[in-house]
Amino acid sequence: MNALIQRALRHCFLVCGVLALPYAPGLADETPSESDTEPAVTAPGETVEGETVEGGASVVLPVYRPPLLGAPAERLGASTRSLVWNDGELMLLVPPRGGLSATASPILFWHLTSPFTGTSRLVLSDARSGLPFFVLDETVDWQPGIMGFDLDDWGLVLPEGRIMRWRLILTDQASEQIEATNLLEHRRPEFIVIDERDGASAAFWAERGYWFDALAASAALPKERASLLASAGLVVPDR
């Protein structure tokens, strides 16, 4: 996981040199309410908009503003982010309607609440045609927590503007199987990130609807990650 966090932090700065999609009225699924503009998670000592936090620093907690993915998710089949088996739960860390990525090789994150031993199958396919793009079968022995799959490690580059389906299928030693699925799209941004501090900020990407970039930027920052997940309706269990 440390390697994934280091890769996520590198990504935050590398994306600064590319073009990206601007946040503009009409891109969101619905007009944010006043409450949507406030961080979903705060804690004693934390504030927003440059006020003081613990240690005297300032922070803006990320609040996710969902964009349109190019077609209603309902037309592309159901998505199941969270599944329970025995005493455990598998949750894909993706909003209900999927997410955008500015980078063509994002990190895909999920969460397990209990250990899992068995086989995993990760499938990327075209959401409309169903044609497979990538399939990986592995024997795994996972501990509880947040895990991720870095497409860059496999030299995978997502086609731009095409909605992809991401499936994670787990089969335990008793041959019981669970599957979670959701959508993602690589969409090249149309604005230029000039300030590297913006490019490294989860709040910067979350406000513009780039879920996978925001999550990567918050990978090593628990409070920012919790705010981002909560703003997308994702509650990661403590256990």
N, C-alpha and C positions, 0 to 999 in steps of 0.2 A: 504493500500500500504506500510505503514511503516513496518508492519509485514513481508511482502514479501521481502523488502529490507534487513531486519535483517536476514531472512532465506537465502537470496542470499549470504550475507557476510559470514554466517556460512558455507555455502556450499563450498565457495572458499578455506577454510582452511581444511575442512573434506576431500576433494578430494585429498589433498596432500599425503595421506597415501595409495592411490590405484595405480594400474598400468594403463597406458594409451597408446594410439596409437601414435607412433612417426611420426613427419612430415618428409617425405622423397620424393625424386623425383619420379614422377609417380602417387602420390596420388592426386595431384591437377587436376582439369578439364583441365587446360591449363597452360603452363609455364608463370609465372607472368612476365609482362613487367617491365621495369625500373620504370615506373610511379606507378606500383602496389605496389612497396616496400615503397612508401612514404605515410604518413598519409593523409587520404582524407579530414580531417578537421583540420585546424589550426586557431589560433587566435593570436592577438597581445600579446606578452609576453610569448607565448607558443613555445616550441621547442621540438626536439626529440633527442634521443640518449644521454641523460644526460646533455643537455644544460639547461640554466636557464629558469624557468617559473615564473609566479607571485608568490611572497612570497619567492623566492630564492630556491624552491625545484626543482627536476627534474622529468620528466615524459616521458614515451614512449606511444604515442597514439596508440591504437589498429588498426591494418589493417587485415581484414579477408582474409584468403587464403582458398578457398573452396576445400574440399576433394571430392572424389567420394563416393557416398552413397551405392555402391554395385550393382546398376543397373541404367541405364539412367532413369531420371524422366519421360521422355516421355512414357516409357513402363508401367508406373504405374498410368497413368491418369493425367489429367491437374491439376495444382495447381493455385489457385486464392488467392493472398495475400491481395488484396485491393479491397473493394467494396463501392460504394457510394449509399446512400439512402437519399431522401429528401435533407436536408442541411448537412448531416453528412457523415462521411467516417469511415469504419472499416478496419483496416490494421493489419494483423498478422505480428509480428516482427520476420520474418524468411526469409532467402535468397531465391531466386527464385527456387533453386533446393533442398530446404530443408536443414536440419542441423544435425550435430552430437552432442551427449551429452555423456560426460564421466561418469556422474552420472546416475544411473538408475531411478532417480525420479527428473527430471528437473522441472524448472518453465517455463511455457508457457506464453509468453507476447504478448499483442496486444495493439492497440491504437485506441481511438475514438476521433473524432474531435468535436462532439456535444453530448448533453445528450441523453440517450436512456432509455426508460421505456418499458418493455414488458417481454418476456421470452427468455432465452438463452438455447441452447443445445450444450454441448461440447461432441464430439465423438472422441474416439481413436479406430482405427481399423487396422487390418493387411492390408498393402497396396497392397499385391498381391492377397490374398484370399478374402478380404473384410469382413472377420469375425470380429465382434465387440469385443473390448477389454474392453472398459469402456464407459458408457453413463451417462451424468449428465444433468438433466433438472432443471432450476431454474427460479424463478420470480425475475427480477432485476430492479434496478433503478440506472443506472450508470451515472456518471459525465464525462466530457471530460478528456482525459489524457491517460497515460499508465497504463494498468491493467495486472494482471497475475493470473494464476492458478497453484498452487503448488501441484504437484502430491504427494509429501511426506505427505501433510496434509491428504490425503485420503488413505495413505498406498499403493499407486500404485508403482509397480516396473516394468519397461519396460523390455521385454525379450531382451537379448543381441543379436546383430547382425541381428535383424529383422526390416525391414523398416516399420514404422507405419505411418498411415495417421491421421492427426489432422484436425478436422472440427469444426468450430464455426458457429452456426446457430442462427440468431437473428430474432425474430418475434415481431413486434411492436403492439401497441394497435389497429391499423387498420388492423391487420392480414397481413401486408406486411412483406415479409421474404427475408433476404439476407444470404448468406453462403460464408464463406472464408475457404480455405483448403490449407494444405501444408504437407510436409513430415518431419519425424524425425527418427533418429536411435540412440539407445544406443549402443556405441561401447567402450569396455573396453580398456583403454590406455595400451600401452606396455612399456612405459618408467616410471620411478619413479620420482615423483616430490620431490626433496630433500629440496629445499629452500621454506619455507612457503610464502616468498615474491613473488616467482614465481607463486605459487598456487593461490595467491590472485590477480594476475594481469590479466586484460582483454587482454592485448597485448600477454601474454604468451599463452593463450588458442586460441586466434584469429589466431596467426601465425601457429598453429598446426591444424587448421580447426575445432575446437570444438566450434561451434556457441553458443549453449545454456549455456555453462560454461562461455564463454567470456561475454555474455549478462548479466548473473547473477553477474559476477564480476564487471561490470560497472553500476549496477543498481542504486547506490547512487552517481555516478560520472557523471554529465551531459556532460562534455566535452569529456570524454572517450566514453560514450555511443553514442554521436553524431558522433564521428569519426568511431566507429564500424559500426553503422547503415549506414553511408554514404559509407563506403568501400564495403558494401554488396549491394549498390544500393537502400537502403531504406531511403526515405525522409519523416520524420515525420512532418506533418503540425504544424504550431505554434498554430493554433486555435483548 
